Amino acid sequence: MIVTRATIDGFGKWYDQSIDFSQDSLTCLYGENESGKSTLYQFILFMLFGLPPKKRAFFRPKTGAKMGGRLTIYDEEIGEYTIERFDAARNGAALCYTGDGNKHDEEWLKNRLQGMTFPTYQSIFSFSAADLFVLNEMKEEDLGDVLLSIGLTGSRNIQAIEKRLDAQLAELFKPYGKKPIINKQIATLDELHTSLSAYEKDEAAYRDKKEKLDTLETEIGRLKIKLHEEKSCLSAIEKKLHALPLIHQYHHYAKQLAVFPDAIPFPKDVRDRYNVVKEQLLPLQSEYSGLAANLTKYRAKTEQLKETKADEATYKQVKQLLEQSAAFLDIEKELNKLREAQKQKEMQITTLLNQLNTGITLPDLASITLTFHTEETWNSLAGETNQLELEWNQQEQEERVAKRQRDELQTQQEELKSHLLPEQRVGELTATIRAYQQQTDMMNDTSNQREWQQMKSGKEKSANTILAGSLILAMLNGIGLLFFDNKPMLGIMLITLIIGFGQWFFRKHSIKETERMLQWRQAQFPEPAITQKTYEEAESLLAFHTKNETDLAVIQDQLQSVDVQFLKLSERRNALDVKQDRINQQMEQQYDNYPFLCDIDISYWVPFYHSLKNILQLHEEAGQMEHQQSKLRQKKAALEQNINRFFQERNGEALSGSVEAKMIMLENLARDYQQANDLIAQYNGWIKENIEEQEIVEQKMAVYQKERERLYQAADVKTEEAFFQKAKEWEEKQKISTRLAEITDQLLSIFAEEELERIKTELLIEHELKEEQETHTAAIQRIESELDAKRQELADRNADLARMESSVTYSSTLHRFCMEQEQLAELARKWAVLKTAKELLADTKRNYREKYITKVIEKTSAYFAELTNNAYKEVFAPTEGQLFQVVSANDIHYTVNELSQGTTDQLYVSLRIAISEVMSEKHRLPFIIDDAFVHFDLYRTKNIMRILTKIAESQQVILLTCKKDLKDTVYNGEIVYLENTVRIS
């Protein structure tokens, strides 16, 4: 099965995207963090296996796109088909389209996946960086459970069966439990046995108990009647206590109501009607008074205005002068506007010059000229300078890094040299190891003398047997030659004899030589001279020395690379100096043309150019405004002369003051005349309107005054004070009557009507009622206590009599005891069956683990050796109380927690690849890896990519990573960049 294309409509941060996997069996999805690699991985799993609703909610797109998409699969059996799955359709179920146009449901997809599930897929065909930390804690049983959980189709049922067996055993029996079924059954049998013993000993007198039972029943009946009487009395007293505040209120309001006369002649709605009339009449009266006062004021104002108003001839003369002076005001306004604008321009220029802070003054602007190519020249110089500064910064940073790297390498070099062993010591250690190996071989030969004697006997017997067989075969060929005269048989007979005697002589000679060598070795090594501890110490020291030599060679190569890098940096520094000189010459030329640039950093020349150009434009606009003001001042002088002549002719002499003040005087004369005429006309109109409004208000007041008189007659009063006095008296009586009726209703809800009439006449005192309540309460408690005791006694005696009258109680208890014993035996058999099944299942798991673990560890060792460049040659599975162990190339054993993080990760990756290869022969699904090589160096990264490339020949591999060096090692595969989904092969 191969995934050829993924089309994502919406999933997490992905929407409207399509990724092609069909170009190569090995596909590398490269992207930085937060680029959506893990989300894409979850999308593939979602399309294959689906997700529950809660997990689907986590991946719903924030952009509003519908969640889901399509996954195109190539299957060798049926060809290409497409899986379509959406969150909002079919509750997330899949719909599959095959090449023949047919549609298939979720069950069809499960059949195509051959029972593969989401967890099983993650266990076999997928792992990530988060899975790399489990190896340090993995024990023997853990590895077995991993193999069992992913090894067989349906093995998840085996684990479920095991858990179910444990649960069923716990439900049946626990050594110290009470809730399990067998524990309960044993407790029931104990109780029944106790009851049987009690029945056998129970011999009470039946007749005495029967007579006592009748007496108790009579006494209980009498106590019940007495208890009912006491409770009735207590209930009546409690109701009186509860209603006592209401009864007191009733008597209080009844006394207040008796004070008022039986009937008060006051209609119910008279007061409300009177208030409405009064509210309408008061505004009218107030309005009428205001109108009368205003009329008097208007008439007085009219007479005053007529006396102070100027004559009409003066008004006409002033009006003509104002018309002539209108042009003067316009000119003055324009002059002020131009002066203010010029002042603002000059202030703006001064502010901008101050902000530039280059020493340029306002008079200097006339001598400054900017050509059309000045901006381009400054911009080019600024860009080159910035670029040169960046190059210098990069140069200095690279020199610092190179120097620090060289210092670190030199420090490491010195440290490694100090750890190297002298050549003489290395030779001694090598000789020790070689001597120990020879000694070991000799000791093995000596200890195996008995085995050699057995082997020698076997070889002699085999040589004799072959010699006898060859003689027999030669005799048969000789007989055939005599009878058939067949010449080839002569050759066969000779060859057979040669082979038979040849192998017999060769084996005899070999046996003698072997015995001679064994005797020589025994003579050379009579006793062991070197101990195993000495050998192990020599081997460890020599391995440490070899590792230091290798590391020292690597560091020396790195130092040579650093020296080459220093040469390149020196050449680049010379080039930068030449470039710097050229830029400095161009800047000096600009300083000669524009001296003010000396105080400005070159990075600000272009912004300064635009600012200076703006200032020069403002300076030109200020000059144009000065020219316009000169023309307007000439027009203003002519108009001012006409206005002065008018005032001189009117007053007989020239007035002092400005033209603006004289114009204001003219405007005031005209305005006073117009205002006087307008006010006189306005007051005349107001007087007329006031008289009309007074007549209307008088008519409205007459209507309400007549209504008020009718209300006085209805209340039988003549004044307003008497009216309100009677209204107050009527309202108080109504309020008391209403409250009295409410209290009566509340009392009727507590007492019956006859009882209430009787209580109204009684004198109830609270403390007397409480004393009676306490007396009856105590009596009730005493009777109830006595009644409970009698009832308990009656129940006990009834139970005894029932037990004695039941003649089948003992036999039924005995029968039940036997049945419970049989049930206990049945439960015990069931428990034994379950216990046996559990033990058989445990044996099955153990056998299965032993069957597959050898294959897995062999392949793990092979992959681990290839990954580490044969630095480690063998891997041992965890045993009881031990973790994973590995053997290095020099036969040193390490546990997994003694390895570096990178080596531990490589061991786990090897184990996962081996498990997948051994356990997944039935399934050929894509192998997905999510950033699981974070601790791999460059060499081991290349090794794992070589392994994955080999796996991709028979199985599709999809690799998700953010490591650039891992992406760069993909040679025979396809790379997909997730940030923009651009495909690069």
Residue pairs with C-beta under 8 A, 6 or more apart in sequence:
1 73
1 74
1 75
1 76
1 112
1 923
1 924
1 925
1 926
1 956
2 21
2 22
2 25
2 73
2 74
2 926
2 956
3 21
3 44
3 71
3 72
3 73
3 926
3 956
3 958
4 20
4 21
4 22
4 72
4 73
4 74
4 80
5 18
5 19
5 20
5 21
5 22
5 70
5 71
5 72
6 18
6 19
6 21
6 40
6 43
6 44
6 47
6 69
6 70
6 71
6 72
7 17
7 18
7 69
7 70
7 71
7 72
8 14
8 15
8 16
8 17
8 18
8 19
8 40
8 43
8 69
9 15
9 16
9 65
9 66
9 67
9 68
9 69
9 86
10 16
10 60
10 61
10 63
10 65
10 66
10 67
10 68
10 69
11 39
11 42
11 43
11 46
11 59
11 61
11 67
11 68
11 69
12 36
12 39
12 42
12 43
12 59
12 61
13 36
13 39
13 61
13 62
14 36
14 39
14 40
14 43
14 61
15 61
15 63
15 65
16 65
17 981
18 981
19 29
19 40
19 976
19 981
20 976
20 983
21 27
21 956
21 958
21 974
22 74
23 974
23 983
23 985
24 952
24 972
24 973
24 974
24 985
25 952
25 953
25 955
25 956
25 957
25 973
26 948
26 949
26 952
26 956
26 957
26 959
26 970
26 972
26 973
26 974
27 956
27 957
27 958
27 959
27 973
27 974
27 975
27 976
28 959
28 961
28 966
28 967
28 970
28 973
28 974
28 975
28 976
29 37
29 40
29 958
29 959
29 960
29 961
29 976
29 978
30 961
30 962
30 964
30 967
30 975
30 976
30 977
30 978
31 37
31 960
31 962
31 977
31 978
31 979
32 962
32 979
33 962
35 962
35 978
35 979
36 978
37 930
37 931
37 960
37 961
37 962
37 978
38 128
38 930
38 960
39 59
40 960
40 978
41 126
41 928
41 930
41 960
42 59
43 59
43 69
44 71
44 926
44 928
44 958
45 51
45 118
45 121
45 122
46 56
46 59
46 85
47 69
47 70
47 71
47 83
47 85
47 94
48 71
48 83
48 109
48 113
48 121
48 925
49 113
49 116
49 117
49 118
49 121
50 85
50 92
50 93
50 94
50 106
51 59
51 92
53 91
53 92
56 67
56 87
56 92
59 67
60 67
60 87
61 67
66 86
66 87
66 88
67 86
67 87
67 88
68 84
68 85
68 86
68 87
68 88
68 89
69 84
69 85
69 86
70 82
70 83
70 84
70 85
71 82
71 83
71 85
72 80
72 81
72 82
72 83
73 80
73 81
73 82
73 83
74 80
75 81
75 112
78 98
78 99
78 112
79 98
79 99
80 99
81 96
81 97
81 98
81 99
81 104
82 96
82 97
83 94
83 95
83 96
83 109
84 94
84 95
84 96
84 97
85 92
85 93
85 94
85 95
86 92
89 95
93 105
93 106
94 105
94 106
94 109
95 103
95 104
95 105
96 103
96 104
96 105
96 108
96 109
96 112
97 103
97 104
98 104
113 923
113 925
114 153
114 922
114 923
115 153
115 154
116 923
116 925
117 156
119 156
120 149
120 150
120 156
121 925
123 146
123 149
123 150
124 150
124 915
124 916
124 919
124 920
124 923
124 925
125 916
125 920
125 923
125 925
125 926
125 927
125 928
126 927
126 928
126 929
126 930
127 908
127 909
127 912
127 929
127 930
127 932
128 929
128 930
128 931
128 932
129 930
129 931
129 932
129 934
131 908
131 912
131 932
132 904
132 905
132 908
132 932
132 935
134 908
135 884
135 896
135 904
135 907
135 908
135 911
136 883
136 896
136 897
136 904
138 878
138 883
138 884
139 878
139 883
140 877
140 878
140 879
140 880
140 882
142 878
143 849
143 853
143 877
143 878
144 845
144 846
144 848
144 849
144 853
145 159
146 915
147 848
147 849
147 852
147 853
147 856
147 915
147 919
148 155
148 158
148 159
148 845
148 848
148 849
149 155
149 156
149 159
150 915
150 919
151 848
151 852
151 919
152 158
152 848
153 922
158 841
158 844
158 845
161 841
162 838
162 841
162 842
162 845
165 834
165 837
165 838
165 841
166 838
168 834
169 831
169 834
169 835
169 838
170 180
171 180
171 181
172 180
172 181
172 182
172 827
172 830
172 831
172 834
173 180
173 181
173 182
173 183
173 827
173 831
174 180
174 183
177 183
178 184
178 187
181 827
182 824
182 827
182 828
182 831
185 820
185 823
185 824
185 827
186 824
188 820
189 817
189 820
189 821
189 824
192 813
192 816
192 817
192 820
193 817
195 813
196 810
196 813
196 814
196 817
199 809
199 810
199 813
200 810
202 803
202 804
204 800
204 804
206 801
206 804
209 797
209 800
209 801
209 804
210 801
212 797
213 794
213 797
213 798
213 801
216 790
216 793
216 794
216 797
217 794
219 790
220 787
220 790
220 791
220 794
223 783
223 786
223 787
223 790
224 787
226 783
227 780
227 783
227 784
227 787
230 776
230 779
230 780
230 783
231 780
233 772
233 776
234 773
234 776
234 777
234 780
237 769
237 772
237 773
237 776
238 773
239 750
239 751
240 759
240 764
240 769
241 766
241 769
241 770
241 773
242 750
243 746
243 747
243 750
243 751
243 759
244 764
244 766
244 769
246 743
246 746
246 747
246 750
247 747
247 759
247 760
247 764
249 739
249 743
250 740
250 743
250 744
250 747
250 760
253 736
253 739
253 740
253 743
254 740
256 736
257 733
257 736
257 737
257 740
260 729
260 732
260 733
260 736
264 726
264 729
264 730
264 733
265 715
265 716
266 715
266 726
266 727
266 729
266 730
267 714
267 715
270 711
270 714
270 715
270 727
271 724
271 727
271 731
273 707
273 711
274 708
274 711
274 723
277 704
277 707
277 708
277 711
278 708
280 704
281 701
281 704
281 705
281 708
284 697
284 700
284 701
284 704
285 701
287 697
288 694
288 697
288 698
288 701
291 690
291 693
291 694
291 697
292 694
294 686
294 690
295 687
295 690
295 691
295 694
298 683
298 686
298 687
298 690
299 683
299 687
301 679
301 683
302 680
302 683
302 684
302 687
305 676
305 679
305 680
305 683
306 680
308 676
309 673
309 676
309 677
309 680
310 669
310 672
310 673
310 676
314 669
314 673
315 669
315 670
315 673
315 674
317 650
318 666
318 669
318 670
318 673
319 670
321 643
321 646
321 666
322 663
322 666
322 667
322 670
324 639
324 642
324 643
325 639
325 643
325 659
325 663
325 666
327 635
327 639
328 636
328 639
328 640
328 643
328 659
328 663
329 663
331 632
331 635
331 636
331 639
332 636
332 660
334 632
335 629
335 632
335 633
335 636
338 625
338 628
338 629
338 632
339 629
341 625
342 622
342 625
342 626
342 629
345 618
345 619
345 621
345 622
345 625
346 362
346 622
348 618
349 362
349 365
349 615
349 618
349 619
349 622
350 362
352 611
352 614
352 615
352 618
353 360
353 361
353 362
353 615
355 611
356 608
356 611
356 612
356 615
357 599
358 596
358 599
358 600
358 608
359 596
359 599
360 368
360 596
360 612
362 619
365 615
365 616
365 619
366 619
368 612
368 616
370 609
370 612
370 613
370 616
374 609
375 606
375 609
375 610
377 590
378 590
378 605
378 606
378 609
379 605
379 606
381 583
381 586
381 587
381 590
381 602
381 605
382 602
382 603
382 605
382 606
384 579
384 583
385 583
385 602
385 603
386 603
388 576
388 579
388 580
388 583
391 576
392 576
395 569
395 572
395 573
395 576
398 565
398 569
399 566
399 569
402 562
402 565
402 566
402 569
405 558
405 562
406 559
406 562
406 563
406 566
409 555
409 558
409 559
409 562
410 559
412 551
412 555
413 552
413 555
413 556
413 559
416 548
416 551
416 552
416 555
417 552
419 544
419 545
419 548
420 545
420 548
420 549
420 552
421 429
421 541
421 545
426 542
426 545
429 538
429 539
429 541
429 542
429 545
430 542
432 530
432 534
432 535
432 538
433 535
433 538
433 539
433 542
435 529
435 530
436 530
436 532
436 534
436 535
436 538
438 525
439 525
439 528
439 529
439 530
441 521
442 521
442 522
442 524
442 525
443 525
443 528
445 452
445 518
445 521
445 522
446 518
446 521
446 522
446 525
449 518
452 514
452 518
456 511
456 514
456 515
459 507
459 510
459 511
460 507
460 508
460 511
462 507
463 503
463 504
463 507
463 508
464 504
466 500
466 503
466 504
467 500
467 501
467 503
467 504
469 500
470 496
470 497
470 499
470 500
470 501
471 497
471 500
473 493
473 496
474 493
474 494
474 496
474 497
474 500
477 489
477 490
477 492
477 493
477 496
478 489
478 493
480 486
480 489
481 487
481 489
481 490
481 493
539 890
539 891
539 892
540 892
543 888
543 890
543 892
546 890
587 602
590 597
591 597
591 598
597 605
597 608
600 608
639 659
640 659
643 659
643 662
643 663
644 654
644 655
644 659
644 662
647 654
647 655
647 662
648 654
648 655
655 662
711 723
712 718
712 719
712 723
715 723
715 726
715 727
716 726
717 723
717 726
744 756
747 756
747 759
748 756
751 759
803 809
852 918
852 919
853 877
855 918
856 877
856 911
856 914
856 915
856 918
856 919
857 875
857 876
857 877
857 914
858 914
859 913
859 914
859 917
859 918
860 875
860 907
860 910
860 911
860 914
861 873
861 874
861 875
863 909
863 910
863 913
863 914
863 947
864 872
864 875
864 886
864 906
864 907
864 910
865 872
865 873
865 874
866 943
866 946
866 947
867 906
867 909
867 910
867 940
867 943
867 944
867 947
868 903
868 906
868 940
868 943
869 939
869 940
869 943
870 889
871 888
871 889
872 886
872 887
872 888
872 889
872 903
873 887
873 888
873 889
874 886
874 887
875 884
875 885
875 886
875 887
875 907
875 910
876 884
876 885
876 886
876 887
877 884
878 884
878 885
882 895
883 895
883 896
883 897
884 895
884 896
884 907
885 893
885 894
885 895
885 896
886 893
886 894
886 896
886 899
886 907
887 893
887 894
888 894
896 904
896 907
899 907
900 935
901 935
902 935
902 936
902 937
902 940
905 932
905 933
905 934
905 935
905 936
906 936
906 940
906 944
909 932
909 933
909 944
913 947
913 951
916 927
917 951
924 954
924 955
926 955
926 956
926 957
926 958
927 948
927 951
927 955
927 956
927 957
927 958
928 957
928 958
928 959
928 960
929 948
929 957
929 958
929 959
929 960
930 960
931 960
931 961
931 962
931 963
933 941
933 944
933 961
933 963
933 966
934 963
936 944
936 966
938 965
941 963
941 965
941 966
941 969
942 969
945 966
945 969
945 970
945 971
948 957
948 959
949 971
949 972
949 973
951 957
952 972
952 973
957 973
959 966
959 970
961 967
967 975
974 983
974 985
975 983
975 984
975 985
976 983
976 984
977 983
977 984
